[in-house]
Amino acid sequence: MNGQAFLQHWSLIRKVLQDHIDLDKVRYSQHAGERMEERMITKRMIESILYHNEPTEMHEIKKYPFGEQPFTNSDPVLTVVGIYEDRKVAVGLAIKKRNQGIVFTVVTAMFPESGRHIR
């Protein structure tokens, strides 16, 4: 499934993501946990951004150009940007298709200070 397919079906994916948030089923990578701790970004902030905002970017498999090992993502990564208590937060969210559904994993989070997430 290419990146645009995820964006075309965002209304359905969003509902599943919201259900996963409500059921505390969203996963967090080790990298995301470390960045969240460094940047003082809470799970509540991340989940609010994911719950209420649409993706601004979609990177297909092996096309995520950021992080410690760029272009090695085994799953598509969406970037979701939103405002939480007057601060802009950008969240990298991997989506993995499984036989029985979808697994969502937060791969990173930041307070963007410059660049493409400021708009």
ZALO-131850 format. One record per atom (N, C-alpha, C): x, y, z; residue number from 1; residue in one letter; atom name. Coordinates in nm, 2 decimals. Layout:
! residues N
NODE,X,Y,Z,NUM,A,CA
...
! end
This chain:
! residues 119
NODE,0.09,-0.12,0.00,1,M,N
NODE,0.00,0.00,0.00,1,M,CA
NODE,0.09,0.12,0.00,1,M,C
NODE,0.07,0.21,-0.09,2,N,N
NODE,0.16,0.33,-0.10,2,N,CA
NODE,0.11,0.44,0.00,2,N,C
NODE,0.19,0.54,0.02,3,G,N
NODE,0.16,0.64,0.12,3,G,CA
NODE,0.03,0.71,0.10,3,G,C
NODE,-0.01,0.74,-0.03,4,Q,N
NODE,-0.13,0.81,-0.05,4,Q,CA
NODE,-0.25,0.73,-0.01,4,Q,C
NODE,-0.24,0.60,-0.01,5,A,N
NODE,-0.36,0.51,0.03,5,A,CA
NODE,-0.39,0.54,0.18,5,A,C
NODE,-0.29,0.56,0.26,6,F,N
NODE,-0.31,0.59,0.40,6,F,CA
NODE,-0.38,0.72,0.41,6,F,C
NODE,-0.34,0.82,0.33,7,L,N
NODE,-0.41,0.95,0.34,7,L,CA
NODE,-0.55,0.95,0.29,7,L,C
NODE,-0.57,0.87,0.18,8,Q,N
NODE,-0.70,0.86,0.12,8,Q,CA
NODE,-0.80,0.79,0.22,8,Q,C
NODE,-0.75,0.71,0.31,9,H,N
NODE,-0.84,0.63,0.40,9,H,CA
NODE,-0.82,0.69,0.54,9,H,C
NODE,-0.77,0.81,0.56,10,W,N
NODE,-0.74,0.86,0.69,10,W,CA
NODE,-0.87,0.86,0.78,10,W,C
NODE,-0.99,0.89,0.73,11,S,N
NODE,-1.10,0.89,0.82,11,S,CA
NODE,-1.12,0.76,0.89,11,S,C
NODE,-1.10,0.65,0.82,12,L,N
NODE,-1.12,0.51,0.88,12,L,CA
NODE,-1.00,0.49,0.97,12,L,C
NODE,-0.88,0.52,0.92,13,I,N
NODE,-0.76,0.49,1.01,13,I,CA
NODE,-0.77,0.57,1.13,13,I,C
NODE,-0.81,0.70,1.12,14,R,N
NODE,-0.82,0.78,1.24,14,R,CA
NODE,-0.91,0.72,1.35,14,R,C
NODE,-1.03,0.66,1.30,15,K,N
NODE,-1.12,0.60,1.40,15,K,CA
NODE,-1.05,0.48,1.47,15,K,C
NODE,-0.98,0.40,1.40,16,V,N
NODE,-0.91,0.29,1.46,16,V,CA
NODE,-0.80,0.34,1.55,16,V,C
NODE,-0.73,0.45,1.51,17,L,N
NODE,-0.62,0.51,1.60,17,L,CA
NODE,-0.69,0.56,1.73,17,L,C
NODE,-0.80,0.63,1.71,18,Q,N
NODE,-0.87,0.68,1.83,18,Q,CA
NODE,-0.91,0.57,1.93,18,Q,C
NODE,-0.96,0.46,1.87,19,D,N
NODE,-0.99,0.34,1.95,19,D,CA
NODE,-0.87,0.28,2.02,19,D,C
NODE,-0.76,0.28,1.95,20,H,N
NODE,-0.63,0.23,2.01,20,H,CA
NODE,-0.59,0.32,2.13,20,H,C
NODE,-0.60,0.45,2.11,21,I,N
NODE,-0.57,0.55,2.21,21,I,CA
NODE,-0.66,0.53,2.33,21,I,C
NODE,-0.79,0.51,2.31,22,D,N
NODE,-0.88,0.49,2.42,22,D,CA
NODE,-0.86,0.36,2.49,22,D,C
NODE,-0.81,0.26,2.43,23,L,N
NODE,-0.78,0.13,2.49,23,L,CA
NODE,-0.63,0.12,2.53,23,L,C
NODE,-0.56,0.23,2.52,24,D,N
NODE,-0.42,0.23,2.56,24,D,CA
NODE,-0.34,0.12,2.49,24,D,C
NODE,-0.36,0.11,2.36,25,K,N
NODE,-0.29,0.01,2.27,25,K,CA
NODE,-0.18,0.07,2.18,25,K,C
NODE,-0.17,0.20,2.18,26,V,N
NODE,-0.06,0.26,2.10,26,V,CA
NODE,0.07,0.23,2.16,26,V,C
NODE,0.17,0.19,2.08,27,R,N
NODE,0.30,0.15,2.13,27,R,CA
NODE,0.39,0.27,2.12,27,R,C
NODE,0.50,0.27,2.19,28,Y,N
NODE,0.61,0.37,2.18,28,Y,CA
NODE,0.74,0.30,2.17,28,Y,C
NODE,0.82,0.34,2.07,29,S,N
NODE,0.95,0.29,2.05,29,S,CA
NODE,1.04,0.34,2.16,29,S,C
NODE,1.15,0.27,2.17,30,Q,N
NODE,1.25,0.31,2.27,30,Q,CA
NODE,1.30,0.45,2.24,30,Q,C
NODE,1.33,0.48,2.11,31,H,N
NODE,1.37,0.61,2.06,31,H,CA
NODE,1.27,0.72,2.10,31,H,C
NODE,1.14,0.69,2.08,32,A,N
NODE,1.04,0.78,2.11,32,A,CA
NODE,1.04,0.81,2.26,32,A,C
NODE,1.05,0.71,2.35,33,G,N
NODE,1.05,0.72,2.49,33,G,CA
NODE,1.17,0.81,2.53,33,G,C
NODE,1.28,0.79,2.47,34,E,N
NODE,1.40,0.87,2.51,34,E,CA
NODE,1.38,1.01,2.47,34,E,C
NODE,1.33,1.04,2.35,35,R,N
NODE,1.31,1.18,2.30,35,R,CA
NODE,1.20,1.25,2.39,35,R,C
NODE,1.10,1.17,2.42,36,M,N
NODE,0.99,1.23,2.50,36,M,CA
NODE,1.05,1.27,2.64,36,M,C
NODE,1.13,1.19,2.70,37,E,N
NODE,1.19,1.22,2.83,37,E,CA
NODE,1.28,1.34,2.82,37,E,C
NODE,1.37,1.34,2.72,38,E,N
NODE,1.46,1.46,2.69,38,E,CA
NODE,1.38,1.59,2.68,38,E,C
NODE,1.27,1.58,2.60,39,R,N
NODE,1.20,1.70,2.56,39,R,CA
NODE,1.08,1.73,2.65,39,R,C
NODE,1.06,1.65,2.75,40,M,N
NODE,0.95,1.67,2.85,40,M,CA
NODE,0.82,1.67,2.77,40,M,C
NODE,0.80,1.57,2.68,41,I,N
NODE,0.68,1.55,2.61,41,I,CA
NODE,0.61,1.43,2.67,41,I,C
NODE,0.48,1.45,2.71,42,T,N
NODE,0.41,1.34,2.78,42,T,CA
NODE,0.33,1.26,2.68,42,T,C
NODE,0.29,1.14,2.73,43,K,N
NODE,0.20,1.05,2.65,43,K,CA
NODE,0.07,1.13,2.63,43,K,C
NODE,0.02,1.20,2.73,44,R,N
NODE,-0.11,1.27,2.71,44,R,CA
NODE,-0.10,1.37,2.59,44,R,C
NODE,0.02,1.44,2.58,45,M,N
NODE,0.04,1.54,2.48,45,M,CA
NODE,0.03,1.47,2.34,45,M,C
NODE,0.11,1.36,2.33,46,I,N
NODE,0.12,1.28,2.21,46,I,CA
NODE,-0.02,1.24,2.16,46,I,C
NODE,-0.09,1.17,2.26,47,E,N
NODE,-0.22,1.11,2.22,47,E,CA
NODE,-0.32,1.22,2.19,47,E,C
NODE,-0.31,1.34,2.25,48,S,N
NODE,-0.40,1.44,2.21,48,S,CA
NODE,-0.38,1.49,2.07,48,S,C
NODE,-0.25,1.50,2.03,49,I,N
NODE,-0.21,1.54,1.90,49,I,CA
NODE,-0.26,1.44,1.80,49,I,C
NODE,-0.24,1.31,1.83,50,L,N
NODE,-0.28,1.21,1.73,50,L,CA
NODE,-0.43,1.20,1.73,50,L,C
NODE,-0.50,1.22,1.83,51,Y,N
NODE,-0.65,1.21,1.84,51,Y,CA
NODE,-0.72,1.32,1.76,51,Y,C
NODE,-0.66,1.44,1.76,52,H,N
NODE,-0.73,1.55,1.70,52,H,CA
NODE,-0.68,1.61,1.57,52,H,C
NODE,-0.57,1.56,1.52,53,N,N
NODE,-0.51,1.62,1.40,53,N,CA
NODE,-0.49,1.52,1.29,53,N,C
NODE,-0.47,1.57,1.17,54,E,N
NODE,-0.45,1.49,1.05,54,E,CA
NODE,-0.30,1.49,1.02,54,E,C
NODE,-0.25,1.38,0.95,55,P,N
NODE,-0.11,1.38,0.91,55,P,CA
NODE,-0.08,1.49,0.81,55,P,C
NODE,0.04,1.54,0.83,56,T,N
NODE,0.09,1.65,0.74,56,T,CA
NODE,0.19,1.59,0.64,56,T,C
NODE,0.24,1.47,0.67,57,E,N
NODE,0.34,1.40,0.58,57,E,CA
NODE,0.31,1.25,0.59,57,E,C
NODE,0.35,1.18,0.48,58,M,N
NODE,0.35,1.04,0.48,58,M,CA
NODE,0.48,0.99,0.41,58,M,C
NODE,0.55,0.90,0.48,59,H,N
NODE,0.67,0.84,0.43,59,H,CA
NODE,0.65,0.69,0.41,59,H,C
NODE,0.66,0.64,0.29,60,E,N
NODE,0.65,0.50,0.26,60,E,CA
NODE,0.76,0.42,0.32,60,E,C
NODE,0.75,0.29,0.32,61,I,N
NODE,0.85,0.20,0.37,61,I,CA
NODE,0.99,0.24,0.30,61,I,C
NODE,1.09,0.24,0.38,62,K,N
NODE,1.23,0.27,0.34,62,K,CA
NODE,1.24,0.42,0.29,62,K,C
NODE,1.15,0.51,0.32,63,K,N
NODE,1.16,0.64,0.27,63,K,CA
NODE,1.16,0.75,0.38,63,K,C
NODE,1.16,0.71,0.51,64,Y,N
NODE,1.16,0.81,0.61,64,Y,CA
NODE,1.30,0.86,0.63,64,Y,C
NODE,1.33,0.99,0.59,65,P,N
NODE,1.47,1.04,0.58,65,P,CA
NODE,1.53,1.09,0.71,65,P,C
NODE,1.46,1.07,0.82,66,F,N
NODE,1.51,1.13,0.95,66,F,CA
NODE,1.55,1.03,1.05,66,F,C
NODE,1.60,1.07,1.16,67,G,N
NODE,1.64,0.98,1.27,67,G,CA
NODE,1.78,0.93,1.25,67,G,C
NODE,1.82,0.84,1.35,68,E,N
NODE,1.95,0.79,1.36,68,E,CA
NODE,1.99,0.70,1.24,68,E,C
NODE,1.89,0.63,1.18,69,Q,N
NODE,1.91,0.54,1.07,69,Q,CA
NODE,1.81,0.57,0.96,69,Q,C
NODE,1.83,0.68,0.88,70,P,N
NODE,1.74,0.72,0.78,70,P,CA
NODE,1.72,0.61,0.68,70,P,C
NODE,1.60,0.61,0.62,71,F,N
NODE,1.56,0.52,0.51,71,F,CA
NODE,1.57,0.37,0.55,71,F,C
NODE,1.54,0.34,0.68,72,T,N
NODE,1.54,0.20,0.72,72,T,CA
NODE,1.41,0.16,0.78,72,T,C
NODE,1.31,0.25,0.77,73,N,N
NODE,1.18,0.22,0.83,73,N,CA
NODE,1.11,0.11,0.76,73,N,C
NODE,1.07,0.01,0.83,74,S,N
NODE,1.01,-0.11,0.78,74,S,CA
NODE,0.86,-0.09,0.76,74,S,C
NODE,0.80,0.02,0.81,75,D,N
NODE,0.66,0.05,0.81,75,D,CA
NODE,0.64,0.19,0.76,75,D,C
NODE,0.53,0.23,0.70,76,P,N
NODE,0.50,0.36,0.67,76,P,CA
NODE,0.50,0.45,0.80,76,P,C
NODE,0.55,0.57,0.78,77,V,N
NODE,0.55,0.67,0.90,77,V,CA
NODE,0.47,0.79,0.86,77,V,C
NODE,0.37,0.83,0.94,78,L,N
NODE,0.30,0.95,0.93,78,L,CA
NODE,0.35,1.05,1.02,78,L,C
NODE,0.36,1.18,0.98,79,T,N
NODE,0.39,1.29,1.07,79,T,CA
NODE,0.26,1.36,1.10,79,T,C
NODE,0.23,1.37,1.23,80,V,N
NODE,0.11,1.44,1.27,80,V,CA
NODE,0.15,1.56,1.36,80,V,C
NODE,0.11,1.68,1.32,81,V,N
NODE,0.15,1.80,1.39,81,V,CA
NODE,0.02,1.87,1.44,81,V,C
NODE,0.03,1.92,1.57,82,G,N
NODE,-0.08,1.99,1.63,82,G,CA
NODE,-0.04,2.07,1.75,82,G,C
NODE,-0.13,2.14,1.81,83,I,N
NODE,-0.11,2.23,1.92,83,I,CA
NODE,-0.16,2.16,2.05,83,I,C
NODE,-0.08,2.16,2.15,84,Y,N
NODE,-0.12,2.12,2.28,84,Y,CA
NODE,-0.08,2.23,2.38,84,Y,C
NODE,-0.17,2.29,2.45,85,E,N
NODE,-0.15,2.39,2.54,85,E,CA
NODE,-0.05,2.50,2.49,85,E,C
NODE,-0.09,2.55,2.37,86,D,N
NODE,-0.01,2.66,2.31,86,D,CA
NODE,0.13,2.62,2.26,86,D,C
NODE,0.16,2.49,2.25,87,R,N
NODE,0.29,2.45,2.20,87,R,CA
NODE,0.26,2.35,2.08,87,R,C
NODE,0.34,2.38,1.98,88,K,N
NODE,0.33,2.29,1.86,88,K,CA
NODE,0.41,2.16,1.89,88,K,C
NODE,0.35,2.05,1.86,89,V,N
NODE,0.41,1.92,1.88,89,V,CA
NODE,0.40,1.84,1.75,89,V,C
NODE,0.51,1.78,1.71,90,A,N
NODE,0.52,1.69,1.59,90,A,CA
NODE,0.54,1.55,1.63,90,A,C
NODE,0.46,1.46,1.58,91,V,N
NODE,0.47,1.32,1.62,91,V,CA
NODE,0.49,1.23,1.50,91,V,C
NODE,0.59,1.14,1.51,92,G,N
NODE,0.61,1.04,1.40,92,G,CA
NODE,0.54,0.91,1.44,92,G,C
NODE,0.45,0.87,1.36,93,L,N
NODE,0.37,0.75,1.39,93,L,CA
NODE,0.38,0.64,1.28,93,L,C
NODE,0.44,0.53,1.32,94,A,N
NODE,0.45,0.42,1.23,94,A,CA
NODE,0.32,0.34,1.23,94,A,C
NODE,0.28,0.29,1.11,95,I,N
NODE,0.16,0.21,1.10,95,I,CA
NODE,0.20,0.07,1.04,95,I,C
NODE,0.17,-0.03,1.12,96,K,N
NODE,0.21,-0.17,1.07,96,K,CA
NODE,0.08,-0.25,1.05,96,K,C
NODE,0.07,-0.30,0.93,97,K,N
NODE,-0.05,-0.39,0.89,97,K,CA
NODE,-0.02,-0.53,0.95,97,K,C
NODE,-0.12,-0.58,1.02,98,R,N
NODE,-0.11,-0.71,1.07,98,R,CA
NODE,-0.23,-0.79,1.02,98,R,C
NODE,-0.22,-0.92,1.03,99,N,N
NODE,-0.33,-1.01,0.98,99,N,CA
NODE,-0.46,-0.97,1.05,99,N,C
NODE,-0.46,-0.94,1.18,100,Q,N
NODE,-0.58,-0.91,1.25,100,Q,CA
NODE,-0.61,-0.76,1.27,100,Q,C
NODE,-0.53,-0.67,1.20,101,G,N
NODE,-0.56,-0.53,1.21,101,G,CA
NODE,-0.44,-0.45,1.19,101,G,C
NODE,-0.43,-0.34,1.27,102,I,N
NODE,-0.32,-0.24,1.26,102,I,CA
NODE,-0.26,-0.22,1.39,102,I,C
NODE,-0.13,-0.20,1.39,103,V,N
NODE,-0.05,-0.16,1.51,103,V,CA
NODE,0.01,-0.02,1.49,103,V,C
NODE,-0.02,0.07,1.58,104,F,N
NODE,0.04,0.20,1.58,104,F,CA
NODE,0.15,0.21,1.67,104,F,C
NODE,0.27,0.27,1.63,105,T,N
NODE,0.38,0.29,1.71,105,T,CA
NODE,0.43,0.43,1.70,105,T,C
NODE,0.44,0.50,1.81,106,V,N
NODE,0.50,0.64,1.80,106,V,CA
NODE,0.65,0.61,1.79,106,V,C
NODE,0.72,0.67,1.69,107,V,N
NODE,0.86,0.66,1.67,107,V,CA
NODE,0.94,0.78,1.71,107,V,C
NODE,0.88,0.89,1.72,108,T,N
NODE,0.95,1.01,1.77,108,T,CA
NODE,0.85,1.12,1.80,108,T,C
NODE,0.89,1.22,1.88,109,A,N
NODE,0.81,1.34,1.91,109,A,CA
NODE,0.90,1.46,1.93,109,A,C
NODE,0.86,1.58,1.89,110,M,N
NODE,0.94,1.70,1.92,110,M,CA
NODE,0.85,1.82,1.92,110,M,C
NODE,0.91,1.93,1.98,111,F,N
NODE,0.86,2.06,1.97,111,F,CA
NODE,0.93,2.13,1.85,111,F,C
NODE,0.87,2.13,1.73,112,P,N
NODE,0.95,2.19,1.62,112,P,CA
NODE,0.98,2.34,1.64,112,P,C
NODE,1.10,2.38,1.62,113,E,N
NODE,1.14,2.52,1.64,113,E,CA
NODE,1.16,2.58,1.50,113,E,C
NODE,1.19,2.50,1.40,114,S,N
NODE,1.21,2.56,1.27,114,S,CA
NODE,1.18,2.45,1.17,114,S,C
NODE,1.17,2.49,1.04,115,G,N
NODE,1.16,2.39,0.94,115,G,CA
NODE,1.01,2.36,0.90,115,G,C
NODE,0.99,2.25,0.84,116,R,N
NODE,0.87,2.22,0.77,116,R,CA
NODE,0.75,2.20,0.86,116,R,C
NODE,0.77,2.18,0.99,117,H,N
NODE,0.66,2.16,1.08,117,H,CA
NODE,0.60,2.29,1.14,117,H,C
NODE,0.67,2.40,1.11,118,I,N
NODE,0.63,2.53,1.17,118,I,CA
NODE,0.50,2.58,1.10,118,I,C
NODE,0.49,2.56,0.98,119,R,N
NODE,0.37,2.61,0.90,119,R,CA
NODE,0.24,2.57,0.96,119,R,C
! end
